[in-house]
Amino acid sequence: MIGFEHKPGLVAYLTCGDPDLATTRKVALAAIDSGADVIELGVPFSDPVADGPVIQRASERALQSGVSLKQVIEVGVELRKLRPKAGLMIFSYLNPVLRLGIESFAQQLAAAGIDGALMTDLTVEEAGEYVELMRAHELATVFLVAPTSTEARLKTIVELSRGFVYAVSRTGITGEQQQLTADAAQIVARIRRFSSLPVAVGFGISTAEQFQTVGSFADAAVIGSAIVSLVEKHGRDAAEPVANFIRGLRVEKSVAQAER
C-alpha cells in the first residue's frame, strides 16, 4: 500500500536488472529496511528519453542481460512476500506495457500485490483506457506534473492520479543537481490547490540537505540517479552502500534536532 510513514517520505527508484535481478532484490530490501517508503521498480527501456546518462547506462546494462517487464513484475512478487507493508510501483515507458497488453499488465500487477504504476511517456490525454483498467483492479496511477504544466492540464493530471502526485522539480531529464530550483516549491503549491493527494518531488535530489528541503514543502522526495549511481559503482555489493546513503538522508535533521 502506498503511504509515507516517514516525514519526508522517500520514494527510491531502481533500474531492475542492473547489474542483475538478484542484486535488484537485495538493494530493494536494503532500501526498504533503511527507510524507503516506496520502491519504484524501473523497467529497462532502449530509449529512455526522460532519463539522464546514469539511468540510461543502467537500462543498457539491464537490457543486455535480457531483463523484461514480466521479470520486473516477478521481482515485485518476491518483494511483496518479504516486505508486505512496503509501497511498490512499476516505473516504465509505455512501449513495454503495450507489448504485454494494458489489461494483462493491470491483472498481473494486481495479482503480484504491486500497488500501481507510473508510465513516464503516457500523456493524460491518451490515458483513458489505461486509467480505466488500472481503476478496475484498484491500482494507483501516478502521473508527472512539470513546472511548465498549464493550470488546466495540472488539474486533469491530479484528477487522474491515485497514490501520489509526482512533481518534477525542473524541466529536462533525470540526474543529480547541485541545488533545487524554486520551481519545485511552486509546483507543489499549485498541485495542492487541486488535490489532497500526497505530493512527491523528484528529478535531481541527491543530498540530505536537498531531501530535508523538499520535506519542508512536499510529502516525499523521489531519489533515482543518486541510488542508481551507487549500484553502478558497487555492482553486486551495492545493497549496503545504498542502505547507508538512505539512512544518511535523515542524519542532518536528527543532528539539528539534537542541537536544539
Secondary structure, DSSP 8 states (H G I E B T S, - for coil): -----SSSEEEEEEETTSS-HHHHHHHHHHHHHTT-SEEEEE---S--TTS-HHHHHHHHHHHHTT--HHHHHHHHHHHHHH-TTSEEEEEE-HHHHHHH-HHHHHHHHHHHT--EEEETT--GGG-HHHHHHHHHTT-EEE-EE-TT--HHHHHHHHHH--S-EEEESSSS-----SS--HHHHHHHHHHHTT--S-EEEESS--SHHHHHHHHTTSSEEEE-HHHHHHHHHHGGG-HHHHHHHHHHHTHHHHHHHHH-
